[in-house]
Amino acid sequence: MLAQRAPWINRFALLIVALVAGVVLADRFGLNPQLRPVANLLYTWALLLSAFTLALGIATVVWVHVERIQQGTVEWPLSLLLVVSFVLVLTAGLATPGGVTGALMEWAFDAIIAPG
């Protein structure tokens, strides 16, 4: 809807993405050593935005499936399975001393995440 009203916004966003990609690629290939601080700042922002996006996505998925469970829709058992699996994998990752490299997380990945 926004693209129909103002197509210049999409072009502006694409221009920003192209500039950022150009700076990162120039730093990656060592074309200009003076770009290192700017590229590091862009990497930092990318990590921050990625973490926020991941947290927002997880919250949205859990919210939607908890609502399905509460409303008792047709496939609510599958939503329950998803929420329980999420809680178990999160608990396994936080509780084990090895973190994501521990044996429990390896089992959780092999038994729950990979088959899905």
C-alpha positions as CSV (number, residue, x, y, z in Angstrom):
1,M,0.0,0.0,0.0
2,L,2.8,2.4,0.9
3,A,4.6,1.6,-2.4
4,Q,1.5,2.6,-4.4
5,R,1.4,6.0,-2.8
6,A,5.1,6.9,-2.8
7,P,7.3,4.7,-4.9
8,W,10.3,6.9,-4.1
9,I,10.4,5.5,-0.6
10,N,11.3,2.0,-2.1
11,R,14.0,3.5,-4.3
12,F,15.4,5.5,-1.4
13,A,15.6,2.3,0.8
14,L,17.2,0.4,-2.1
15,L,19.8,3.2,-2.5
16,I,20.6,3.0,1.3
17,V,21.0,-0.8,1.0
18,A,23.2,-0.4,-2.0
19,L,25.4,2.2,-0.3
20,V,25.8,0.1,2.8
21,A,26.6,-3.0,0.7
22,G,29.2,-1.0,-1.3
23,V,30.9,0.2,1.9
24,V,31.0,-3.3,3.4
25,L,32.3,-4.8,0.2
26,A,35.0,-2.1,-0.2
27,D,36.1,-2.8,3.4
28,R,35.9,-6.6,2.9
29,F,38.2,-6.4,-0.1
30,G,40.5,-3.9,1.5
31,L,40.0,-1.3,-1.2
32,N,40.0,1.6,1.3
33,P,41.4,1.1,4.8
34,Q,39.8,4.4,5.9
35,L,36.4,2.7,5.6
36,R,37.1,0.3,8.5
37,P,35.4,2.4,11.2
38,V,32.3,3.0,9.1
39,A,32.1,-0.7,8.1
40,N,32.4,-1.7,11.8
41,L,29.6,0.7,12.7
42,L,27.5,-0.8,9.9
43,Y,28.2,-4.3,11.1
44,T,27.3,-3.3,14.7
45,W,24.0,-1.8,13.4
46,A,23.3,-4.9,11.4
47,L,23.8,-7.1,14.4
48,L,21.6,-4.9,16.5
49,L,18.8,-4.9,14.0
50,S,19.1,-8.6,13.4
51,A,18.8,-9.3,17.1
52,F,15.8,-7.1,17.4
53,T,14.2,-8.7,14.4
54,L,14.8,-12.2,15.8
55,A,13.3,-11.2,19.2
56,L,10.3,-9.6,17.5
57,G,9.7,-12.7,15.3
58,I,9.9,-15.1,18.2
59,A,7.5,-12.9,20.3
60,T,5.1,-12.8,17.4
61,V,5.1,-16.5,16.7
62,V,4.6,-17.3,20.4
63,W,1.8,-14.7,20.7
64,V,-0.1,-16.1,17.7
65,H,0.2,-19.7,18.8
66,V,-0.8,-19.0,22.4
67,E,-3.9,-17.2,21.1
68,R,-4.7,-20.2,18.9
69,I,-4.4,-22.4,22.0
70,Q,-6.6,-20.2,24.1
71,Q,-9.3,-19.9,21.3
72,G,-9.2,-23.6,20.7
73,T,-9.0,-23.4,16.9
74,V,-8.9,-26.5,14.7
75,E,-5.2,-27.1,14.9
76,W,-4.5,-25.9,18.4
77,P,-2.6,-29.1,19.4
78,L,0.0,-28.3,16.8
79,S,0.3,-24.8,18.2
80,L,0.7,-26.3,21.7
81,L,3.4,-28.6,20.4
82,L,5.2,-25.6,18.9
83,V,5.1,-23.5,22.1
84,V,6.2,-26.5,24.3
85,S,9.1,-27.2,21.9
86,F,10.1,-23.6,21.9
87,V,10.1,-23.5,25.7
88,L,12.1,-26.8,26.0
89,V,14.7,-25.8,23.5
90,L,15.1,-22.3,25.1
91,T,15.4,-23.9,28.5
92,A,17.9,-26.5,27.3
93,G,20.0,-23.7,25.7
94,L,20.0,-21.6,28.8
95,A,20.3,-24.3,31.4
96,T,23.2,-26.4,30.1
97,P,26.7,-25.3,30.9
98,G,27.9,-25.8,27.3
99,G,25.1,-23.5,25.9
100,V,24.4,-24.1,22.3
101,T,27.4,-26.4,22.0
102,G,26.3,-28.7,24.8
103,A,25.1,-32.3,24.4
104,L,21.5,-31.4,25.4
105,M,21.2,-28.7,22.7
106,E,22.7,-31.1,20.1
107,W,20.1,-33.6,21.0
108,A,17.3,-31.0,20.9
109,F,18.5,-29.9,17.5
110,D,18.7,-33.4,16.1
111,A,15.4,-34.5,17.7
112,I,13.2,-31.4,17.5
113,I,14.5,-28.7,15.2
114,A,16.0,-30.7,12.3
115,P,12.9,-32.9,11.8
116,G,10.7,-29.8,11.7
